[in-house]
Amino acid sequence: MNDAVKFVLSALVLCFFLPALSVAASGVAAIETTSDRSQPAIKSRAEFDALARLNIDAGYALPHVMFVIDRKDKNKIYYVNSKRYRFHRDFVNGTYLSLERGQEFFENNYLKPNRRFILGTIAFQTPVRRWTFEFWEGDTITAEQIELAGQLINASFFELVAFKPNSLRQEEASAAIAGLERVLQREIASQQEYQPLNIARGLGRIHVIDKLDEHVEIGFNEILVLSEVPVHLPPVAGIITSRPSTPLSHINLLAKSWGVPNAYVKNAHELLKEYDGWWVTFETKLGQYEIKRADLNQLKIYQQRLLERRDVMTPRFNLAEKRLLDLRLQRARMANAYGAKSANLGEVMRARLPGILVPDGFTVPISYYEEFVKENELAALIFEMMNDQKFVHDPAYRRERLTEMRGRIQRGTMNARLRAEVLRRKRAGYQGQGLFVRSSTNAEDLPNFNGAGLYSTVPNVRGDEQLIEAIKTVWASVWNFEAYEARERAGIDHAKVYPAVLIQKGINADSSGVMITTDPYDDENKGAIYISAKRGLGIKVVEGQRIAEQLIYRPRSQAVQVLTRSGEDNLLTFDEQGGVKEIPISGERVVLSDEVVRRLARAAARVERVFGGRAQDIEWVFMGGQIYIVQSRPYIAGS
């Protein structure tokens, strides 16, 4: 080979390798000498703040710094400039520690036990005033690696840093690590001073209520300041509570469907007392709320919008259907005769979803309510009541008249033909079993109207006479004060509201609750299943007055994140004589195991597919290892 050819080949080799050598050299220089990319230790709060990014997605200010531990380089730790790098992979790639990208980087460093990098975050948890280190909830990190990270961090950080598990898997893996201090999410939640339950902006008059009872009148234009989430509430302009609550309670879900601001604010009664009676704008944001006295121009615009809103919603109804139809024969399209609750359950039952049962039952269609009203000569009384101007304009009088109307329905006589058929079906298919007698109206799940919790359910009905009385109780609940107020404010024609009655086999639950096939507080958390649960019957979960166990399941990472553990000190169970009774409980408040959460999440996803992929609000029961679905309605996020 002559000298000229050798020169050309040498040049080509250098051209091929020099860029890689340059990359490696520049990477080393950046890691070792460029302090604006990372630091090997954090010796003060000022140094932490210089690297930290502020996150408010948790509902409070959360300054945090990412860290990377390189196990291949003698467990070297990098405190990453989190203002400059948004994700761990950006830092690792940007400093040429590794050029792995995409799925390869994800699997090698979040899922595999023999990983090169340990990737986590250090944060200052404002509610508990503690430093914590944590990992992504889908990270399958081992106990040994958690322990190693804790040792390295506490050797290079200026204050003690505790571990915060973000999934059941991490919580269990870290429980046995000797000397490892932990801060659990439920501890943080218990100390939170603010939690947005619906992100929205509204205008209304502040009404501070020390004790909410039937003597307190509530206006549709009021922003209520309450001590706790009530069981019932008519539509209002906003809700502020002084105590934490279950986000999936009926009231919190209704607030989302109404599209009004809703938040927990610690000591709200004292903090907002100065605004009592004033018109204000109230806005809930992720990290804070904002309240300002309204000006005259805002009030003028508000009044104009009220004048323009004259639409009336008429629910669909089919009074020709007379069959007392088994659930298994019902379909969603029959909601105009059997109500949405019953018809939707029939649709789920028909799908025969694996791992899911719908308790057997049958439904008295809406036509029998109309027949009952006519036979007991109530139609004229209802018409007169709704056209009484004092009833329309005086809430206290309206409450009184509605109570009287429910009493008249309860004292009415069911015709012998219907009575005989109901009791025949009970004896033939449900003899000796506790039955749930449930409302299923044609005025539920309408556009931007949820209807959750407005009508009555009578649990564990056993005797023949108790069943007949329970049916009348459900019929009468059409005239519940809260139901009337909600329909009135949504512009629904009361005269076209009819209740069907679902009579269903009762399940005496080991645990029960609510789940939603979306994260109602984070639109970006695609595919998430949000679950609230308690031991025993789930009546108090939907009431929301006690903190339930709250979890999020994320299908992509297959991780279960515990938000709160149950705060219940009793459970509801069937009474042998009928109805329900409370039993005190003690011990560990863990309601659902990791396996049951995953089973519930799979069940929720299957139910959602039955309804064409539309997000669902699902009530479930778990008993003897079996999942039962007892309600599925469209989740209405509000507007």
Summary of the structure (lengths in Angstrom):
residues: 639
radius of gyration: 29.7
end to end distance: 78.9
largest distance: 116.3
contacts: 2115
relative contact order: 0.09
helix: 38%
strand: 25%
